[in-house]
Amino acid sequence: MLCQIPDITKGVISLFVSGRLSAQDYRSRLQPAIKSYRKDWHQVCLYIEADVLLEGWEFASLTGSGEVQLPAFDALVFVGGPDWVGNAVRLMGPFMQGEVAWFPLERKQDAVTWITKRSQC
């Protein structure tokens, strides 16, 4: 499940994730938000907060012909989630085009500060 939550700061797409994400989540929630923010703010900064029930993407959405592709972004901060999330962000971060960070849930305010500094709004 992927849902948009109230923006944590102006110009930052703020999302909550839990369970297993689907291609439908990507198409119906993330893609439209990215298009809108890129048009309105001329940048894409993402704040994604997860609970410990986050499992990842549905396998079928990853095996299709390009159904789910990580969108171009300027900055992304991931907050919380199970232990593997922080490791994945640290591992994949150097290979992503934008700035990437992960913070444990108890450091949520540090994550908000981090993404706010990267937002040009």
C-alpha positions in Angstrom: 0.0 0.0 0.0 1.2 3.4 -0.9 -0.6 6.6 0.1 0.1 10.3 -0.1 0.1 12.0 3.3 0.1 15.8 4.0 3.3 17.3 2.7 5.9 17.5 5.5 7.2 20.6 3.9 6.4 22.7 0.8 7.3 21.1 -2.5 8.1 17.6 -1.1 6.0 14.6 -2.1 5.2 12.9 1.2 4.2 9.3 1.2 3.5 6.4 3.6 4.2 2.8 2.6 3.3 -0.5 4.2 2.8 -4.1 3.1 3.6 -5.0 -0.5 3.6 -2.3 -3.1 2.1 -2.9 -6.5 2.4 -1.6 -10.1 -1.0 -0.1 -9.5 0.3 1.9 -6.5 3.1 3.2 -8.7 0.8 4.1 -11.7 -2.1 5.6 -9.7 -0.3 7.4 -6.9 3.4 7.9 -7.4 3.5 8.8 -11.1 0.7 11.4 -11.0 2.3 13.0 -7.9 5.7 13.2 -9.6 4.3 14.7 -12.8 2.4 17.3 -10.7 5.3 18.3 -8.5 7.7 18.5 -11.4 5.3 20.8 -13.2 4.5 22.9 -10.1 7.9 23.0 -8.3 10.3 22.1 -11.1 11.8 19.4 -8.9 11.0 16.1 -7.3 11.8 15.6 -3.7 10.4 12.5 -2.0 9.8 11.8 1.6 8.8 8.2 2.2 7.9 6.9 5.6 7.4 3.2 6.1 6.2 1.0 8.9 7.8 -2.3 9.9 5.2 -4.2 7.8 6.8 -3.0 4.5 7.6 -6.1 2.4 8.7 -4.5 -0.9 7.2 -4.7 -4.4 4.9 -7.4 -5.7 7.0 -9.7 -7.8 4.7 -9.5 -10.8 5.1 -5.7 -11.0 8.9 -6.0 -11.2 9.0 -8.8 -13.9 6.8 -6.9 -16.4 8.2 -4.9 -19.3 9.2 -1.8 -17.4 6.0 -1.5 -15.4 7.8 -0.1 -12.4 10.9 2.1 -12.9 12.4 4.3 -10.3 11.4 7.8 -11.4 13.9 10.6 -11.8 14.1 12.6 -8.6 16.3 15.3 -7.0 16.3 14.0 -3.5 14.7 11.1 -1.7 14.6 10.4 2.0 13.3 7.1 3.4 12.2 7.0 7.0 11.7 3.9 9.1 10.7 0.5 7.8 12.2 -2.9 8.6 15.9 -3.3 9.1 16.5 -4.2 5.4 15.3 -0.9 4.2 18.2 1.1 5.6 20.7 -1.4 4.2 19.0 -1.3 0.7 19.1 2.5 0.7 22.7 2.6 1.7 23.6 -0.1 -0.9 21.6 1.5 -3.8 22.1 5.2 -3.0 25.4 5.6 -4.9 23.7 4.3 -8.1 20.8 6.7 -8.0 20.8 10.0 -9.9 19.5 12.1 -6.9 20.6 12.5 -3.3 19.4 9.6 -1.1 19.2 9.1 2.6 17.6 6.8 5.2 16.8 7.6 8.8 15.3 5.3 11.5 11.8 6.4 12.6 13.0 7.8 15.9 15.1 10.3 13.8 12.1 11.4 11.7 12.7 15.1 12.4 16.3 14.8 11.1 14.8 13.3 7.9 12.4 16.2 7.6 15.3 18.7 8.0 17.4 16.8 5.5 14.8 16.8 2.7 13.8 20.4 3.5 17.4 21.6 2.9 17.4 19.9 -0.5 14.0 21.3 -1.6 14.4 24.6 -3.5 10.9 25.7 -2.4 
